[in-house]
């Protein structure tokens, strides 16, 4: 009982939301007529052919299409104009012919006129004012055709069938029955006799239904379908007649089941025609669009109604009916699909808040269905597009986290986690983005279709976090994040790869994890960083070159003897976007022993971009300064001095350059000069901060 109460409460709350929207629906419908009238005058014709035959055929095809899938009133008016023009061309051709000249052509022309007239009447709901008026016109055309046609023949039999159809649509069941009796005497024989017989039988059932004789209609249908209609192989015409019988019975579940059978038997076109019949019949019977779904109301019929309104251009009506279906449907996939369709319409109509609320409630109505994750992801997407007045960043993030936690195996969880990562990176929250990347470990790391993608994404995310904050804290966060999921082999291997990639070789987990690195690049990198090999032959993963260069440059500072091997390796890496920069290459050329090339590159850049002189001088000085070679130290001293000469004397950056110069002077073999220089600066241009002063004092005492 408690489950039922919870369901009723949910239904009531969502219905309340829908009823709040109803004034908007009424307003939208009320104000659309004038707009449609203006649009009709500007819209191009549905068909435009210089050939009368092709114009008639195109118009006929348009009629058949629109009968199955109704269109907005402005476009319908264009089609009706085309029907009138096509009929006018047929009538003109008939006036040009003498019956004795070409009786076959005359028959075909009359048949085309009658068919167009009857098809035109089918554009409107049976029993509606427009439908009755159009059917009356079709009756006149058909009766005129009968006067002009031979007493026997296929054309007369077909016109009689169409006349019976027109009488039915006019609401005259007695005349329709009389015409059917007459048509039996001129029924054609041949290959089409079976289909003609079924058409006639279908019309007789409809005559009984129109006359209110349900018992006769039921007996005739039973003679066709027997005790199990679902297995009887009847034509689409008869199946649509049985649909009309079920509509008269008002058994919504049976109607909805039969709609699905029609789709299975005859395809989407027949199903669309059936949906249109259902909705038009329900509207004619007084169905109130504003009324919430009642007990026993089948949601599949609300979906049919929604599609009808959508095709008619009545968007808010469609949204309302999709929402009704979503609220009342116990089939999760279908319920969510309806909610998503309603939400898409509402968001386009600037009602994003209602769209989000509907999606959130429906997703919780089906908590075990992964399709609910799709609904909540759409809610987050709509919220972000609508802006903070509709959904704050916190609201959107809460939805994304809920998706990942409640439906972790869904593709929407995968997308939500990617979204959170991208969001964090856009806000420069690099470490947060890296931590989020490991959340894929719950499911997607062990999924063959996504494992490589999420692994590569995690490696890139942690590389970015470390680039922006190359500190032990980032490495510690990495270890903690991965150790929570290390039971998975791929997760542990990725943890090992990242450790040998960005951690110090002195890291406490280095030795343990080094044994579990991936084959190829990461194993070779581990050996290279430990000075066990001189080269790395395997290519690095995509998107990590900047982090790789930064890591190896830091290794050079800690172990200058590796500068040649590291310089050569970094120079061998292929270009990747903005990697490497000319400034990076200049330093690596120096390490690799290609000093002339480096100096030439630096001189060219200094001349080309003198505003960047400080950066180029600093890059050259630091690159030479890591070497123990006195020659390199003399080069470093020269670049330090050039850098200092371009800076304001006494400025902190000037003092940093002078300290670098003094160190390089001492390392180049002139310690006395270095000491004297340090003492002179302390006397003449003393620094104001204690750390810099202490550095000078140490240099003056060496």
C-alpha positions in Angstrom: 0.0 0.0 0.0 2.8 2.4 0.8 4.3 1.8 -2.6 1.0 2.8 -4.2 0.7 5.9 -2.1 4.2 7.0 -3.1 3.4 6.5 -6.7 0.1 8.5 -6.4 2.0 11.3 -4.6 4.5 11.4 -7.5 1.8 11.4 -10.1 0.0 14.2 -8.3 3.0 16.4 -8.0 4.0 16.0 -11.6 0.4 16.5 -12.7 0.4 19.7 -10.6 3.4 20.8 -12.6 1.7 20.0 -15.9 -1.5 21.9 -14.9 0.7 24.9 -14.1 1.8 24.8 -17.8 -1.8 24.6 -19.1 -2.4 28.4 -19.3 0.7 28.6 -21.5 -0.7 25.9 -23.7 -4.0 27.7 -24.1 -2.3 31.0 -24.8 0.0 29.4 -27.4 -2.9 27.8 -29.2 -5.0 30.9 -29.1 -2.4 33.2 -30.5 -1.2 30.8 -33.2 -4.0 31.3 -35.7 -3.0 34.8 -36.9 0.6 33.7 -37.2 -0.4 30.7 -39.2 -2.4 32.9 -41.6 0.5 35.2 -42.2 2.9 32.3 -42.6 0.6 30.6 -45.2 0.9 33.6 -47.5 4.7 33.4 -47.4 5.3 29.7 -47.5 6.2 28.1 -50.8 4.0 25.5 -52.5 4.2 21.9 -51.5 4.6 20.9 -55.2 5.5 22.9 -58.2 5.4 21.0 -61.5 4.8 22.2 -65.0 3.3 18.9 -65.9 -0.3 18.3 -65.0 0.2 14.6 -64.6 3.1 15.1 -62.2 1.2 17.8 -60.3 -1.7 15.5 -59.8 0.5 12.6 -58.7 2.6 14.8 -56.4 -0.6 16.2 -54.8 -2.0 12.7 -54.4 1.3 11.6 -52.7 1.1 14.6 -50.4 -2.4 13.8 -49.4 -1.5 10.2 -48.5 1.5 11.4 -46.5 -0.5 14.1 -44.6 -3.4 11.7 -43.9 -1.0 9.6 -42.0 1.0 12.4 -40.5 -1.0 15.6 -40.2 0.7 19.0 -40.7 0.2 22.5 -39.3 -2.8 24.6 -40.6 -0.6 27.0 -42.6 0.9 24.1 -44.6 -2.5 22.3 -44.8 -4.0 25.4 -46.6 -1.2 25.1 -49.2 -2.0 21.5 -49.8 -5.8 22.2 -50.1 -4.9 24.8 -52.7 -2.9 22.3 -54.6 -5.8 19.8 -54.5 -8.1 22.4 -56.0 -5.6 23.2 -58.7 -5.0 19.5 -59.5 -8.8 18.9 -59.7 -9.1 21.9 -62.0 -6.5 20.5 -64.3 -8.3 17.1 -64.4 -11.6 18.8 -65.0 -10.1 20.9 -67.9 -8.7 17.8 -69.5 -12.1 16.0 -69.3 -13.8 19.0 -70.9 -11.3 18.8 -73.8 -12.1 15.1 -74.4 -15.2 13.5 -76.0 -16.1 10.3 -74.3 -16.1 8.5 -77.6 -12.5 9.6 -78.3 -10.8 7.9 -75.4 -13.1 6.1 -73.0 -10.2 4.7 -71.1 -8.6 8.1 -70.5 -12.0 9.6 -69.5 -12.5 6.8 -66.9 -9.0 7.3 -65.5 -9.5 11.1 -65.2 -12.8 10.7 -63.4 -11.3 8.1 -61.1 -8.5 10.5 -60.3 -10.9 13.3 -59.5 -12.9 11.1 -57.1 -9.8 9.7 -55.5 -8.5 13.2 -54.8 -11.8 14.4 -53.4 -12.1 11.4 -51.0 -8.4 11.7 -50.0 -9.0 15.4 -49.3 -11.9 14.4 -46.9 -9.6 12.0 -45.1 -7.4 15.0 -44.1 -10.0 15.8 -41.4 -11.3 13.8 -38.5 -14.3 11.7 -39.3 -17.4 13.5 -38.1 -15.7 16.9 -37.8 -17.3 19.9 -39.5 -14.5 20.2 -42.1 -14.6 16.4 -42.6 -18.3 16.3 -43.3 -18.2 19.3 -45.6 -15.3 17.8 -47.6 -17.0 14.4 -47.7 -20.1 16.1 -49.2 -18.0 17.5 -51.9 -16.5 14.1 -52.6 -20.0 12.6 -52.9 -20.9 15.1 -55.6 -17.8 14.4 -57.6 -18.3 10.6 -57.3 -22.0 10.9 -58.4 -21.0 13.0 -61.4 -18.3 10.4 -62.3 -20.9 7.6 -62.1 -23.1 9.4 -64.6 -20.1 9.7 -67.0 -18.7 6.1 -66.6 -19.9 2.9 -68.3 -22.3 0.7 -66.4 -19.7 -1.9 -65.8 -15.9 -2.0 -65.4 -13.2 -1.6 -62.9 -13.4 2.2 -62.8 -17.1 2.2 -61.9 -16.5 -0.4 -59.2 -13.7 1.7 -57.7 -15.7 4.9 -57.8 -18.6 3.1 -56.0 -16.2 2.1 -53.3 -14.9 5.6 -53.0 -18.5 6.9 -52.9 -19.3 4.6 -50.1 -16.3 5.9 -48.2 -17.4 9.5 -48.8 -21.0 8.7 -47.6 -19.4 7.2 -44.4 -17.3 10.3 -43.8 -20.4 12.4 -44.4 -22.1 10.4 -41.6 -24.6 8.8 -43.9 -24.3 5.1 -43.1 -27.6 4.1 -44.9 -26.4 5.6 -48.3 -23.0 4.0 -47.8 -24.7 0.6 -47.3 -26.8 1.1 -50.4 -23.8 2.0 -52.5 -21.9 -1.1 -51.3 -24.9 -3.3 -52.3 -24.8 -1.7 -55.8 -21.0 -2.2 -56.0 -21.3 -5.9 -55.4 -23.1 -6.3 -58.8 -20.2 -4.7 -60.6 -17.3 -6.1 -58.6 -14.4 -6.9 -60.9 -12.8 -10.3 -61.3 -9.1 -11.0 -61.6 -6.0 -10.5 -59.7 -7.4 -7.6 -57.6 -10.6 -9.4 -56.7 -9.3 -10.5 -53.3 -8.1 -7.0 -52.2 -11.4 -5.5 -53.6 -13.4 -8.1 -51.6 -11.4 -7.2 -48.4 -11.9 -3.5 -49.0 -15.7 -4.0 -49.4 -15.8 -6.1 -46.3 -13.9 -3.4 -44.3 -16.4 -0.8 -45.5 -19.3 -2.9 -44.4 -17.8 -3.2 -40.9 -17.4 0.6 -40.9 -21.0 1.0 -42.0 -22.2 -1.1 -39.1 -20.0 0.9 -36.7 -21.3 4.2 -38.2 -24.8 3.0 -37.7 -24.1 2.0 -34.1 -24.7 -1.7 -34.8 -21.8 -3.0 -32.7 -23.1 -6.5 -32.6 -23.1 -6.8 -36.5 -19.6 -5.2 -36.6 -18.3 -7.6 -34.0 -19.7 -10.6 -35.9 -18.1 -9.5 -39.2 -14.8 -8.9 -37.5 -15.0 -12.3 -35.8 -15.5 -13.9 -39.2 -12.2 -12.3 -40.3 -10.1 -12.6 -37.1 -11.5 -15.5 -35.2 -10.8 -15.8 -31.5 -7.2 -14.5 -31.8 -6.9 -11.4 -33.9 -3.2 -11.0 -33.2 -2.3 -14.0 -35.3 -4.7 -13.4 -38.2 -3.0 -12.2 -41.4 -5.3 -9.4 -42.5 -4.6 -6.4 -44.7 -3.9 -3.0 -43.3 -7.3 -1.7 -44.3 -9.1 -4.3 -42.2 -6.6 -3.8 -39.3 -7.5 -0.1 -39.3 -11.2 -1.0 -39.3 -10.7 -3.2 -36.2 -8.9 -0.2 -34.6 -12.0 1.9 -35.2 -14.1 -0.9 -33.5 -11.8 -0.9 -30.5 -12.1 2.9 -30.3 -15.9 2.6 -30.2 -15.5 0.1 -27.4 -13.2 2.6 -25.6 -10.9 -0.1 -24.3 -7.6 1.9 -24.1 -5.3 -1.1 -23.4 -6.7 -3.1 -26.3 -6.4 0.0 -28.6 -2.7 0.5 -27.6 -2.0 -3.2 -28.0 -3.5 -3.2 -31.4 -1.4 -0.1 -32.4 1.7 -2.1 -31.7 0.4 -5.1 -33.7 -0.3 -2.7 -36.7 3.3 -1.5 -36.5 4.6 -5.1 -36.4 2.5 -6.2 -39.4 2.6 -3.1 -41.6 5.4 -0.9 -40.5 5.8 2.7 -39.4 3.6 4.4 -42.0 0.6 2.3 -41.1 1.3 2.9 -37.4 1.4 6.7 -38.0 -1.9 6.5 -39.8 -3.4 4.4 -36.9 -2.1 6.9 -34.4 -3.8 9.7 -36.3 -7.1 7.9 -36.3 -6.8 7.3 -32.6 -6.1 10.9 -31.7 -8.7 12.4 -34.1 -11.3 10.0 -32.8 -10.5 10.8 -29.2 -10.6 14.5 -29.9 -14.0 14.1 -31.6 -15.3 12.2 -28.6 -14.5 15.2 -26.4 -11.2 14.2 -24.9 -10.0 17.2 -22.8 -6.3 17.8 -23.3 -6.1 19.6 -20.0 -7.4 16.7 -18.0 -4.7 14.7 -16.1 -4.5 11.0 -17.0 -7.3 9.0 -15.4 -7.2 5.5 -13.9 -6.8 3.0 -16.6 -5.6 5.5 -19.1 -3.0 3.8 -21.3 0.2 6.0 -21.8 0.8 4.7 -25.3 -2.3 6.6 -26.4 -1.0 9.8 -24.8 2.2 9.3 -26.9 0.1 8.9 -30.0 -1.7 12.1 -29.1 1.6 13.9 -28.5 3.0 12.9 -31.9 -0.2 14.1 -33.6 0.1 17.5 -31.9 3.8 17.7 -32.7 3.1 17.1 -36.4 0.3 19.7 -36.3 2.8 22.3 -35.0 1.1 22.5 -31.6 4.3 22.1 -29.5 3.0 22.9 -26.1 0.1 20.5 -26.5 2.6 17.9 -27.6 4.8 18.6 -24.5 1.8 18.2 -22.2 0.8 14.9 -23.7 4.3 13.5 -23.6 4.5 14.6 -20.0 1.2 12.8 -19.2 2.6 9.7 -20.8 5.8 9.9 -18.8 3.9 10.3 -15.6 1.6 7.4 -16.1 3.8 4.9 -17.9 5.2 2.0 -15.9 7.6 0.9 -18.7 10.8 2.8 -17.7 12.3 3.1 -21.2 9.1 4.5 -22.7 8.4 6.7 -19.8 11.8 8.3 -19.9 11.6 8.7 -23.7 8.3 10.6 -23.3 9.8 12.8 -20.6 12.8 13.6 -22.7 10.6 14.5 -25.7 8.5 16.7 -23.5 11.6 18.4 -21.9 13.1 19.1 -25.3 9.9 20.9 -26.4 9.6 22.8 -23.1 13.2 24.0 -23.2 12.7 25.2 -26.8 9.7 27.1 -25.5 11.8 28.9 -22.8 10.4 26.7 -20.0 13.6 25.0 -19.0 12.8 25.0 -15.3 9.7 22.8 -16.0 11.7 20.6 -18.3 14.4 20.0 -15.7 11.8 19.3 -12.9 10.0 16.8 -15.1 13.2 14.9 -16.0 14.4 14.8 -12.4 11.1 13.4 -11.2 10.8 10.8 -13.9 14.4 9.7 -13.4 13.6 9.0 -9.8 10.4 7.2 -10.7 12.5 4.6 -12.4 15.6 4.4 -10.2 16.8 1.0 -11.5 16.6 1.9 -15.2 19.8 3.1 -16.9 17.5 5.1 -19.2 16.8 7.3 -16.2 20.4 8.4 -16.3 19.8 9.6 -19.8 16.9 11.7 -18.5 19.0 13.3 -15.7 21.9 14.0 -18.1 19.4 15.8 -20.4 18.2 17.8 -17.4 21.8 18.8 -16.6 22.3 19.8 -20.3 19.2 21.9 -20.3 20.1 23.5 -17.0 23.6 24.5 -18.3 22.1 25.9 -21.5 19.4 27.9 -19.6 21.9 29.6 -17.3 22.3 30.2 -13.6 18.8 31.7 -13.1 17.4 28.3 -14.0 20.0 25.9 -12.6 23.2 26.9 -10.7 26.5 25.2 -11.2 26.0 23.4 -7.9 22.6 22.1 -9.1 24.2 20.8 -12.4 27.2 19.2 -10.6 24.8 17.5 -8.1 22.9 15.9 -11.0 26.2 14.8 -12.7 27.4 13.2 -9.4 24.0 11.5 -8.9 24.2 10.0 -12.4 27.6 8.6 -11.7 26.7 7.2 -8.3 23.2 5.9 -9.0 23.8 4.4 -12.5 27.6 3.9 -12.7 27.4 1.3 -15.5 25.5 3.6 -17.9 26.9 5.5 -20.8 25.4 8.6 -19.3 27.5 8.1 -16.2 30.5 7.9 -18.5 29.5 11.2 -20.1 28.7 12.9 -16.8 32.1 12.1 -15.4 33.8 13.4 -18.5 31.7 16.5 -18.2 32.8 17.1 -14.6 36.4 16.7 -15.6 36.1 19.2 -18.5 34.3 21.6 -16.2 37.0 21.4 -13.5 39.7 22.0 -16.1 37.9 25.0 -17.5 37.9 26.4 -14.0 41.7 25.6 -13.7 40.9 23.0 -11.0 43.4 20.6 -12.4 43.9 18.4 -9.4 40.1 18.0 -8.9 39.8 17.0 -12.6 42.5 14.4 -12.1 40.8 12.9 -9.1 37.5 12.8 -11.0 39.3 10.8 -13.7 39.9 7.9 -11.3 36.1 7.7 -10.6 35.8 5.9 -14.0 37.6 3.0 -12.2 34.3 1.7 -10.7 33.0 0.4 -14.0 34.6 1.8 -17.2 38.2 0.8 -16.5 37.2 -2.8 -16.7 35.0 -2.4 -19.8 36.9 -3.4 -22.9 35.1 -0.8 -25.0 36.0 2.2 -22.7 39.1 1.0 -20.8 41.7 2.5 -23.2 39.9 5.8 -23.4 39.5 6.3 -19.7 43.1 5.2 -19.0 44.4 7.7 -21.5 42.2 10.4 -20.0 43.4 9.7 -16.5 47.1 9.8 -17.6 46.5 13.1 -19.3 44.5 14.6 -16.4 47.2 13.7 -13.8 49.9 15.0 -16.1 48.1 18.3 -16.4 47.6 18.5 -12.7 51.3 17.9 -12.1 52.3 20.5 -14.7 50.3 23.1 -13.0 51.4 22.1 -9.5 54.6 20.1 -9.6 54.7 19.3 -5.9 54.7 16.2 -3.7 51.1 17.0 -2.7 49.9 16.2 -6.2 51.8 12.9 -6.2 50.4 12.0 -2.7 46.9 12.8 -4.0 47.5 10.5 -7.0 48.6 7.6 -4.8 45.6 8.0 -2.5 43.1 8.2 -5.4 44.5 5.2 -7.2 44.9 3.0 -4.1 41.2 3.2 -3.5 40.7 1.2 -6.7 43.9 -0.7 -7.0 42.1 -4.1 -6.9 41.6 -3.7 -10.7 44.6 -4.7 -12.7 44.3 -1.9 -15.3 43.9 0.7 -12.5 47.0 -0.5 -10.7 49.0 -0.6 -13.9 47.9 3.0 -14.7 49.0 4.0 -11.2 52.4 2.4 -11.8 52.7 4.1 -15.2 51.9 7.5 -13.7 54.3 7.0 -10.8 57.3 6.3 -13.1 56.1 9.2 -15.3 55.8 12.1 -12.9 57.0 11.0 -9.5 60.6 11.3 -8.2 62.6 8.2 -8.5 63.0 8.4 -4.7 59.2 8.0 -4.2 58.4 5.4 -1.6 56.2 3.5 -4.1 58.5 3.7 -7.0 60.3 0.3 -6.6 57.0 -1.5 -5.8 55.0 -0.1 -8.7 57.9 -0.1 -11.3 57.4 -3.9 -11.6 53.8 -3.4 -12.8 54.2 -0.7 -15.5 52.8 -1.3 -19.0 55.0 -2.8 -21.6 56.7 -0.4 -24.0 57.0 3.3 -23.3 56.5 3.3 -19.5 58.9 0.4 -18.8 61.5 2.1 -21.0 60.9 5.4 -19.3 61.5 3.8 -15.9 64.8 2.4 -17.1 65.8 5.7 -18.7 65.0 7.8 -15.7 67.2 5.4 -13.5 70.1 5.8 -15.9 69.8 2.1 -17.0 69.3 2.9 -20.7 70.4 5.8 -22.9 67.3 5.9 -25.2 63.5 5.4 -25.2 62.4 3.8 -28.4 58.6 3.5 -27.8 56.4 6.5 -28.5 54.8 8.3 -25.5 51.0 8.4 -25.1 49.2 11.2 -26.9 48.9 14.5 -25.1 51.7 14.1 -22.5 54.7 15.6 -24.2 54.7 18.8 -22.1 54.6 16.8 -18.9 57.3 14.4 -20.1 59.6 17.3 -21.0 59.0 19.0 -17.7 59.7 15.8 -15.8 63.0 15.1 -17.6 64.1 18.7 -17.4 63.7 18.4 -13.6 65.7 15.2 -13.7 68.5 17.1 -15.4 68.6 19.6 -12.6 68.9 16.8 -10.1 71.3 14.7 -12.1 73.2 17.0 -14.6 75.2 14.1 -16.0 72.0 12.9 -17.8 71.7 16.2 -19.7 73.1 14.9 -23.0 70.9 11.8 -23.2 67.8 13.7 -22.1 68.5 16.6 -24.5 68.9 14.2 -27.4 65.8 12.3 -26.5 63.6 15.4 -26.1 64.9 16.7 -29.5 63.8 13.4 -31.0 60.1 13.7 -29.9 57.8 14.5 -32.8 56.1 17.9 -32.9 52.6 17.9 -31.4 50.7 21.1 -31.7 52.7 23.8 -29.9 55.2 21.3 -28.7 58.1 21.9 -28.6 58.6 25.6 -28.5 61.8 27.2 -29.9 62.8 28.1 -26.4 62.5 24.5 -25.2 64.5 23.4 -28.2 67.3 25.9 -27.5 67.8 24.4 -24.0 67.8 20.9 -25.3 70.3 21.7 -28.0 72.7 23.0 -25.4 72.3 19.8 -23.3 72.8 17.7 -26.4 76.1 19.4 -27.1 74.8 21.3 -30.1 75.9 24.7 -28.8 76.4 26.4 -32.1 72.9 25.5 -33.2 71.5 26.7 -29.9 73.4 30.0 -30.0 72.3 30.6 -33.6 68.6 29.9 -32.7 68.8 32.2 -29.6 70.5 35.0 -31.6 67.8 34.8 -34.3 65.0 34.9 -31.8 66.5 37.8 -29.9 66.6 39.8 -33.1 63.1 38.8 -34.1 61.4 39.3 -30.8 63.6 41.6 -28.6 60.7 42.0 -26.1 61.3 38.4 -25.1 65.1 38.9 -24.4 64.8 38.3 -20.7 63.2 34.9 -21.2 65.7 33.8 -23.9 68.7 34.9 -21.7 67.3 33.1 -18.7 66.7 29.9 -20.8 70.2 30.0 -22.2 71.8 30.7 -18.8 70.0 28.0 -16.9 70.6 25.4 -19.6 74.3 26.0 -19.5 74.4 26.3 -15.8 73.5 22.7 -15.0 76.7 21.5 -16.6 79.9 20.9 -14.6 82.0 21.9 -17.6 83.9 25.2 -17.0 83.3 26.1 -20.6 79.6 25.7 -20.2 79.7 27.7 -17.0 81.5 30.6 -18.8 78.6 30.5 -21.3 76.1 30.6 -18.5 77.9 33.5 -16.8 77.8 35.4 -20.1 74.0 34.9 -20.4 73.4 35.7 -16.7 75.3 39.0 -17.1 73.4 39.9 -20.3 70.1 39.2 -18.5 71.1 41.3 -15.5 72.2 44.2 -17.7 68.7 44.4 -19.1 67.0 44.6 -15.7 66.6 47.5 -13.3 69.5 47.4 -10.9 68.5 46.4 -7.4 65.3 44.8 -8.6 64.6 41.2 -7.2 64.9 39.8 -10.7 68.3 41.6 -11.1 69.6 40.1 -7.9 68.5 36.6 -9.0 70.4 37.1 -12.3 73.5 38.4 -10.4 73.5 35.5 -8.0 73.3 33.1 -11.0 76.2 35.0 -12.6 78.4 34.9 -9.5 77.8 31.1 -9.2 78.7 30.5 -12.8 81.8 32.7 -12.5 82.9 30.6 -9.5 82.2 27.3 -11.3 84.1 28.4 -14.4 87.3 28.6 -12.4 87.3 32.2 -11.0 86.3 31.8 -7.3 88.1 35.0 -6.2 86.3 37.1 -8.7 83.0 35.6 -7.6 83.7 36.3 -3.9 84.7 39.9 -4.6 81.6 40.5 -6.7 79.3 39.2 -4.0 80.9 41.4 -1.4 80.7 44.4 -3.6 77.0 44.0 -4.2 76.4 43.6 -0.4 78.2 46.9 0.1 76.8 48.9 -2.8 73.4 47.5 -3.7 72.4 45.3 -0.8 69.1 43.3 -1.2 66.2 44.1 1.0 65.0 40.6 1.7 66.9 38.3 4.1 67.0 35.2 1.8 68.8 37.0 -1.0 71.2 38.7 1.5 72.1 35.3 2.9 72.8 33.9 -0.6 75.2 36.7 -1.3 76.9 36.2 2.1 77.4 32.5 1.4 78.9 33.3 -2.0 81.3 35.9 -0.5 82.6 33.3 2.0 83.2 30.4 -0.4 
